[in-house]
Amino acid sequence: MAIEKMQKFHLITFYGKRDTVMEQLQDFQQIELFSAENYHKKTDSFFSQMQEHPEADKIENQVGNVSWALSFLEQYIEKPGMVQALRKPLRHYTLRQLSEHANTFDWQNVYSDLRQQDKRLRTIEQKRQELSLKEDELNKWQYFDENPAILSTFNETIGLLGTVPNTELNHLKEEMRKLQHTYLEIIHQTSTTSYLLLLFLKEKSEEAHDILNEAGFQEYEYPYEDKPAQVLKQTKEQLQQLASEEKSIKTRLKTQKNNYENLGLVAEYLDGLLMRVNANKYLLQSNYTMELTGWIPAKQTEQLDQQIRQVAGKDYFLEFTEVKEEEYSQTPVLLKNHKLIKPFEGLVEMYSLPQYWELDPTPFMTPFYALAFGLMVADFGYGLLLFVASALAKYLLNFKPAMKQNINMFQICSVPTMMWGLIYGNIFGRQFSFQLLSTDSDITEILVMSMIFGFIQIMFGLGLKFYLLWQKERAKLKALLQAGAWMFFLISVAMIAAGMVLVPDTSLQTIGIVCLIASLVMIVIGGSLDGQTVIGKIGSGLYSIMNITNYLSDLISYTRLMALGVAGGSIGAAFNLILSYLPIPAKFTIGIVLFIGLHGLNIFLSHLSAYVHGIRLQYLEFFNKFYTGGGRVFKPFKSSEAYVQVISERKQEQEDK
């Protein structure tokens, strides 16, 4: 239970074996590359930076094409529901299987066909918009049952089509009526605009146009040859044809689920291939050889040697070196823990990975977090439901590894939840006939227990700090006066409290006060060790006393263990009380629904609160006692696994046996 020990590896082999070696390293999935220039200073006298891979641009374009095809198809294929998707087994492929699939599946033709269909759909959409505008225009003139071109054939009369605002229509009618031999017909009318046909004599043209301009008349130029109704009918038929064609194309696209899945495999292959060719930035080359370096877990060194030997034979040089202390800040971090501890690694990663030289806080945090989670829910029924739900989810559904670890974490936390539920005697808000602690009458005892829990965890954190400082050659005094002094202070406070409450007639309180004074002196001296000058040492020593408030507030923070546990139980009991007032017929009908709904809400809120506040206690009250963080995650040279799970040949062989 610690941080995986890392080593650096240095590999030199013939340049002609580059592609097979890089593919083998990617299949290995247990190394992280870094620039070979950083390995040793003399390298550049023999090697030079490797040039960009000649296929890099081509492969990058292929990745873009396949990604576009997947995004395009995703709009149309039927997507399974969440449960249905999780029921499907995870697909596992090796790099070789992905390569074979990419080389046999004619994805270029699929991509080309999808491009053509996309282009046609865009053309249809553009044409539809044009025809829709045309239809909207013709809808307003369809009741003019003549070809508007006839208006330009009159000898003595001028005919116009156009629009005026409705507010000017009556005024326009009156003014046109004053002219002799005029005609005004309303073809169509909306809430704001009137569409008109106007006829008047050519000899009255000037007066008529003045009247029309005053009314805000806008002349309409009819652009079509046939009557509006005929053109409108043709337009609607064209729209129907486009809709039918679009529906046919989308129906064909919906049937391409197999192509979508196959394109996902191609995308995974190309992503891994692009990663390999882009790895040139880490490599050095000479006339005949190539050099690469990287990080590897120490326990995998022998296996790496075997992997390279499979493709390079004896034509390679492989060297492993230990990580030096000055390289700790650049060394990637990979956590290794027991299967019961591993699910809690995600909580540490959310905060920050430990640095390579640090302790992994996961195994030390796990029991405290699980117990705190149980204390804040503290209902046997809620814990049992969480345990069963987690077990069924893992059995019936197929999750990715990260999600499965989260479910494992909640399943582990359900055990202390049931344990504290038995101690409190709670099951779905009801109380057992036996209770070690009652959330109704033993509030003070539960509060004290929560404080003791916090006291133990804080002392444990300080103990870890003491251990870490003691391991350093020049920090043993700090271990005693910075970590040890605060442990002494907290013990002194506990002695005073015990002397006041538990054994008031003894000298324990007096001893505690003496120890408290001594611990404060030690704290001041310990704080002064961080100062650089005499004044600085005095200032930092006195300032360290201010941390008393921090430690007291840390202890008080653990009262949330009592508050949330009692609150959840009280809310559950309140729900049960409300349901008890229902008449008997209602209890076995709507009462069952209400019971499930109300307790379901309380379960969700209780577990969410326990999850969030449990994390807060670890991050703020525990980690700050000994933990620095800031480590860099180990990034293995492997595929991104965006579409399928990519496993090594070795793992595939083990599964086949």
Backbone hydrogen bonds, N-H to C=O, Kabsch-Sander energy under -0.5 kcal/mol:
donor,donor_aa,acceptor,acceptor_aa,energy
2,A,336,K,-1.9
4,E,334,L,-3.4
7,Q,296,I,-2.5
8,K,321,T,-2.5
9,F,294,G,-2.5
10,H,319,E,-2.6
11,L,292,L,-2.9
12,I,317,F,-2.5
13,T,290,M,-1.8
14,F,315,D,-0.8
15,Y,288,Y,-3.2
17,K,14,F,-1.7
18,R,15,Y,-2.1
21,V,17,K,-2.6
22,M,18,R,-2.9
23,E,19,D,-2.1
24,Q,20,T,-2.0
25,L,21,V,-2.4
26,Q,22,M,-2.1
27,D,23,E,-2.1
28,F,24,Q,-1.6
29,Q,25,L,-1.2
29,Q,637,F,-0.5
32,E,295,W,-2.1
34,F,293,T,-1.8
36,A,282,Y,-2.4
38,N,35,S,-1.5
39,Y,36,A,-1.5
40,H,36,A,-0.6
43,T,40,H,-1.3
44,D,41,K,-0.6
45,S,42,K,-1.4
46,F,43,T,-2.0
47,F,43,T,-2.9
48,S,285,Q,-2.6
50,M,283,L,-2.1
53,H,277,V,-0.5
56,A,53,H,-2.0
59,I,55,E,-2.7
60,E,56,A,-2.4
61,N,57,D,-2.2
62,Q,58,K,-2.1
63,V,59,I,-2.6
64,G,60,E,-2.1
65,N,61,N,-2.5
66,V,62,Q,-2.6
67,S,63,V,-2.4
68,W,64,G,-2.2
69,A,65,N,-2.4
70,L,66,V,-2.4
71,S,67,S,-2.3
72,F,68,W,-2.7
73,L,69,A,-2.6
74,E,70,L,-2.0
75,Q,71,S,-0.6
75,Q,72,F,-1.0
76,Y,73,L,-1.9
77,I,73,L,-2.4
78,E,254,K,-0.5
85,A,81,G,-3.0
86,L,82,M,-2.1
87,R,83,V,-1.6
88,K,84,Q,-0.9
88,K,85,A,-0.5
93,Y,645,Q,-2.4
98,L,94,T,-2.3
99,S,95,L,-2.4
100,E,96,R,-2.5
101,H,97,Q,-2.2
102,A,98,L,-2.6
103,N,99,S,-1.9
104,T,100,E,-1.1
104,T,101,H,-0.5
105,F,101,H,-2.8
107,W,105,F,-2.4
110,V,106,D,-1.4
111,Y,107,W,-2.9
112,S,108,Q,-2.6
113,D,109,N,-2.7
114,L,110,V,-2.4
115,R,111,Y,-2.2
116,Q,112,S,-2.0
117,Q,113,D,-2.3
118,D,114,L,-2.6
119,K,115,R,-2.6
120,R,116,Q,-2.5
121,L,117,Q,-2.5
122,R,118,D,-2.3
123,T,119,K,-2.4
124,I,120,R,-2.8
125,E,121,L,-2.3
126,Q,122,R,-2.5
127,K,123,T,-2.8
128,R,124,I,-2.8
129,Q,125,E,-2.1
130,E,126,Q,-2.0
131,L,127,K,-2.8
132,S,128,R,-2.8
133,L,129,Q,-2.1
134,K,130,E,-2.0
135,E,131,L,-3.0
136,D,132,S,-2.5
137,E,133,L,-2.0
138,L,134,K,-2.6
139,N,135,E,-2.3
140,K,136,D,-0.6
140,K,137,E,-0.8
141,W,138,L,-1.0
142,Q,138,L,-1.1
144,F,141,W,-1.8
145,D,143,Y,-1.2
146,E,144,F,-1.3
150,I,147,N,-2.7
151,L,148,P,-1.5
152,S,149,A,-1.3
153,T,150,I,-1.8
154,F,151,L,-0.6
158,I,200,F,-3.4
159,G,151,L,-0.7
160,L,198,L,-2.7
162,G,196,L,-1.8
163,T,218,Q,-2.1
164,V,194,S,-1.8
166,N,192,T,-2.5
168,E,165,P,-1.6
169,L,166,N,-1.0
170,N,166,N,-0.5
172,L,168,E,-2.3
173,K,169,L,-2.4
174,E,170,N,-2.2
175,E,171,H,-2.3
176,M,172,L,-2.6
177,R,173,K,-2.1
178,K,174,E,-1.0
179,L,175,E,-0.7
179,L,176,M,-0.7
183,Y,199,L,-2.6
185,E,197,L,-2.4
187,I,185,E,-0.7
187,I,195,Y,-3.0
188,H,195,Y,-1.4
190,T,193,T,-3.1
194,S,164,V,-2.7
195,Y,188,H,-3.3
196,L,162,G,-3.3
196,L,194,S,-0.6
197,L,185,E,-2.5
198,L,160,L,-2.7
199,L,183,Y,-2.5
200,F,158,I,-1.8
202,K,156,E,-2.4
204,K,201,L,-1.2
205,S,202,K,-1.7
208,A,204,K,-2.7
209,H,205,S,-2.6
210,D,206,E,-1.8
211,I,207,E,-2.0
212,L,208,A,-2.6
213,N,209,H,-2.7
214,E,210,D,-2.1
215,A,211,I,-1.5
216,G,213,N,-1.2
217,F,212,L,-2.7
218,Q,163,T,-2.7
219,E,217,F,-0.6
220,Y,161,L,-3.5
221,E,219,E,-0.5
222,Y,220,Y,-0.8
231,V,227,K,-2.5
232,L,228,P,-2.6
233,K,229,A,-2.0
234,Q,230,Q,-2.2
235,T,231,V,-2.4
236,K,232,L,-2.4
237,E,233,K,-2.0
238,Q,234,Q,-2.2
239,L,235,T,-2.3
240,Q,236,K,-2.3
241,Q,237,E,-2.1
242,L,238,Q,-2.4
243,A,239,L,-2.5
244,S,240,Q,-2.4
245,E,241,Q,-2.5
246,E,242,L,-2.8
247,K,243,A,-2.4
248,S,244,S,-2.1
249,I,245,E,-2.4
250,K,246,E,-2.6
251,T,247,K,-2.2
252,R,248,S,-1.9
253,L,249,I,-2.2
254,K,250,K,-2.0
255,T,251,T,-0.7
255,T,252,R,-0.7
256,Q,253,L,-1.7
260,Y,256,Q,-2.0
261,E,257,K,-2.3
262,N,258,N,-2.7
263,L,259,N,-2.7
264,G,260,Y,-1.6
265,L,261,E,-1.5
266,V,262,N,-2.0
267,A,263,L,-2.8
268,E,264,G,-2.1
269,Y,265,L,-2.3
270,L,266,V,-3.0
271,D,267,A,-2.3
272,G,268,E,-2.0
273,L,269,Y,-2.5
274,L,270,L,-3.0
275,M,271,D,-1.9
276,R,272,G,-1.8
277,V,273,L,-2.3
278,N,274,L,-2.3
279,A,275,M,-0.6
279,A,276,R,-0.6
280,N,277,V,-1.2
281,K,278,N,-1.4
282,Y,279,A,-2.1
283,L,279,A,-0.6
283,L,280,N,-1.1
284,L,291,E,-2.3
285,Q,48,S,-2.8
286,S,289,T,-2.7
290,M,13,T,-2.9
291,E,284,L,-2.9
292,L,11,L,-2.4
293,T,34,F,-0.7
294,G,9,F,-1.6
295,W,32,E,-3.3
296,I,7,Q,-2.3
298,A,5,K,-3.1
300,Q,297,P,-2.3
301,T,298,A,-1.2
304,L,300,Q,-2.3
305,D,301,T,-2.0
306,Q,302,E,-1.8
307,Q,303,Q,-2.3
308,I,304,L,-2.4
309,R,305,D,-2.1
310,Q,306,Q,-1.3
311,V,307,Q,-0.6
311,V,308,I,-1.0
312,A,308,I,-2.7
313,G,309,R,-1.5
315,D,312,A,-2.3
316,Y,314,K,-1.6
317,F,12,I,-2.9
319,E,10,H,-2.3
321,T,8,K,-2.4
323,V,6,M,-0.6
327,E,324,K,-1.8
328,Y,325,E,-1.5
330,Q,327,E,-1.0
331,T,327,E,-1.1
331,T,328,Y,-0.6
333,V,632,R,-3.4
336,K,2,A,-2.4
341,I,338,H,-1.5
342,K,338,H,-2.9
344,F,341,I,-2.0
345,E,342,K,-2.1
346,G,343,P,-0.5
347,L,344,F,-0.8
348,V,344,F,-1.1
349,E,345,E,-2.5
350,M,346,G,-1.8
351,Y,347,L,-1.1
352,S,348,V,-2.9
356,Y,328,Y,-0.5
358,E,355,Q,-1.8
365,M,361,P,-2.4
366,T,362,T,-2.4
368,F,364,F,-0.5
369,Y,365,M,-2.8
370,A,366,T,-2.8
371,L,367,P,-2.3
372,A,368,F,-2.6
373,F,369,Y,-2.7
374,G,370,A,-2.3
375,L,371,L,-2.4
376,M,372,A,-1.9
377,V,373,F,-1.0
377,V,374,G,-0.5
378,A,374,G,-2.7
380,F,426,N,-2.5
383,G,379,D,-2.5
384,L,380,F,-2.6
385,L,381,G,-2.3
386,L,382,Y,-2.0
387,F,383,G,-2.3
388,V,384,L,-2.6
389,A,385,L,-3.0
390,S,386,L,-2.2
391,A,387,F,-2.3
392,L,388,V,-2.8
393,A,389,A,-2.3
394,K,390,S,-2.1
395,Y,391,A,-1.8
396,L,392,L,-3.1
397,L,393,A,-2.0
398,N,86,L,-3.4
399,F,397,L,-0.6
404,K,400,K,-2.5
405,Q,401,P,-2.0
406,N,402,A,-1.5
407,I,403,M,-2.0
408,N,404,K,-2.3
409,M,405,Q,-2.1
410,F,406,N,-2.0
411,Q,407,I,-2.2
412,I,408,N,-2.4
413,C,409,M,-2.4
414,S,410,F,-1.2
415,V,411,Q,-0.6
415,V,412,I,-1.2
417,T,413,C,-1.3
418,M,414,S,-2.2
419,M,415,V,-2.2
420,W,416,P,-2.9
421,G,417,T,-1.8
422,L,418,M,-2.0
423,I,419,M,-2.0
424,Y,420,W,-2.8
425,G,421,G,-1.0
426,N,421,G,-2.4
427,I,430,R,-2.5
430,R,427,I,-1.8
432,F,425,G,-2.9
436,L,423,I,-1.4
437,L,423,I,-2.1
442,D,438,S,-2.1
446,I,442,D,-2.3
447,L,443,I,-2.5
448,V,444,T,-2.6
449,M,445,E,-2.5
450,S,446,I,-2.3
451,M,447,L,-2.1
452,I,448,V,-2.5
453,F,449,M,-2.4
454,G,450,S,-2.3
455,F,451,M,-2.7
456,I,452,I,-2.6
457,Q,453,F,-2.2
458,I,454,G,-2.7
459,M,455,F,-2.5
460,F,456,I,-2.3
461,G,457,Q,-2.5
462,L,458,I,-2.4
463,G,459,M,-2.3
464,L,460,F,-2.1
465,K,461,G,-2.0
466,F,462,L,-2.7
467,Y,463,G,-2.3
468,L,464,L,-2.6
469,L,465,K,-2.6
470,W,466,F,-2.5
471,Q,467,Y,-1.5
472,K,468,L,-0.6
472,K,469,L,-1.0
475,A,472,K,-1.1
479,A,475,A,-2.2
480,L,476,K,-1.7
481,L,477,L,-2.7
482,Q,478,K,-2.6
483,A,478,K,-1.1
484,G,479,A,-2.8
485,A,480,L,-0.6
486,W,482,Q,-0.7
487,M,483,A,-1.8
488,F,484,G,-2.5
489,F,485,A,-2.2
490,L,486,W,-2.4
491,I,487,M,-2.3
492,S,488,F,-2.1
493,V,489,F,-2.4
494,A,490,L,-2.3
495,M,491,I,-2.3
496,I,492,S,-2.4
497,A,493,V,-2.5
498,A,494,A,-2.6
499,G,495,M,-2.5
500,M,496,I,-1.8
501,V,497,A,-2.2
502,L,498,A,-1.3
503,V,498,A,-2.5
506,T,503,V,-1.4
509,Q,506,T,-0.5
511,I,507,S,-2.5
512,G,508,L,-2.4
513,I,509,Q,-2.1
514,V,510,T,-2.2
515,C,511,I,-2.6
516,L,512,G,-2.4
517,I,513,I,-2.3
518,A,514,V,-2.3
519,S,515,C,-2.6
520,L,516,L,-2.2
521,V,517,I,-2.0
522,M,518,A,-2.2
523,I,519,S,-2.4
524,V,520,L,-2.3
525,I,521,V,-2.4
526,G,522,M,-3.0
527,G,523,I,-2.7
528,S,524,V,-1.8
529,L,525,I,-0.7
529,L,526,G,-0.8
530,D,527,G,-1.4
531,G,528,S,-1.4
537,K,533,T,-2.8
538,I,534,V,-2.2
539,G,535,I,-2.8
540,S,536,G,-2.9
541,G,537,K,-2.0
542,L,538,I,-2.4
543,Y,539,G,-2.5
544,S,540,S,-1.5
545,I,542,L,-1.1
546,M,543,Y,-1.6
547,N,544,S,-1.4
548,I,545,I,-2.2
549,T,546,M,-1.2
550,N,546,M,-0.7
551,Y,547,N,-2.3
552,L,548,I,-2.4
553,S,549,T,-2.6
554,D,550,N,-2.2
555,L,551,Y,-2.1
556,I,552,L,-2.2
557,S,553,S,-1.9
558,Y,554,D,-0.7
558,Y,555,L,-1.0
559,T,556,I,-2.2
560,R,557,S,-1.6
561,L,558,Y,-1.6
562,M,558,Y,-0.5
562,M,559,T,-0.5
563,A,559,T,-2.6
564,L,560,R,-2.7
565,G,561,L,-1.2
566,V,562,M,-2.7
567,A,563,A,-2.4
568,G,564,L,-2.6
569,G,565,G,-1.7
570,S,566,V,-2.5
571,I,567,A,-2.6
572,G,568,G,-2.2
573,A,569,G,-2.3
574,A,570,S,-2.3
575,F,571,I,-2.3
576,N,572,G,-2.1
577,L,573,A,-2.2
578,I,574,A,-2.2
579,L,575,F,-2.2
580,S,576,N,-1.6
581,Y,577,L,-0.7
581,Y,578,I,-1.0
582,L,579,L,-1.3
587,K,583,P,-2.1
588,F,584,I,-1.2
589,T,586,A,-1.3
591,G,586,A,-3.4
592,I,589,T,-0.5
593,V,589,T,-1.3
594,L,590,I,-2.7
595,F,591,G,-2.6
596,I,592,I,-2.4
597,G,593,V,-2.7
598,L,594,L,-3.2
599,H,595,F,-2.1
600,G,596,I,-1.9
601,L,597,G,-2.0
602,N,598,L,-2.2
603,I,599,H,-2.9
604,F,600,G,-2.3
605,L,601,L,-2.6
606,S,602,N,-2.7
607,H,603,I,-2.7
608,L,604,F,-2.5
609,S,605,L,-2.6
610,A,606,S,-2.4
611,Y,607,H,-2.5
612,V,608,L,-2.6
613,H,609,S,-2.8
614,G,610,A,-1.9
615,I,611,Y,-1.7
616,R,612,V,-2.2
617,L,613,H,-2.2
618,Q,614,G,-1.6
619,Y,615,I,-2.8
620,L,616,R,-2.7
621,E,616,R,-0.6
621,E,617,L,-1.3
622,F,617,L,-0.8
622,F,618,Q,-0.6
623,F,618,Q,-3.2
625,K,622,F,-1.7
626,F,623,F,-1.4
627,Y,623,F,-3.2
630,G,353,L,-0.6
631,G,353,L,-3.3
632,R,331,T,-0.5
634,F,333,V,-1.8
637,F,31,I,-3.3
638,K,636,P,-1.6
645,Q,91,R,-2.5
646,V,644,V,-0.5
647,I,93,Y,-2.2
647,I,645,Q,-0.6
652,Q,648,S,-2.2
653,E,649,E,-2.4
654,Q,650,R,-1.8
655,E,651,K,-2.2
656,D,652,Q,-1.8
657,K,653,E,-1.1
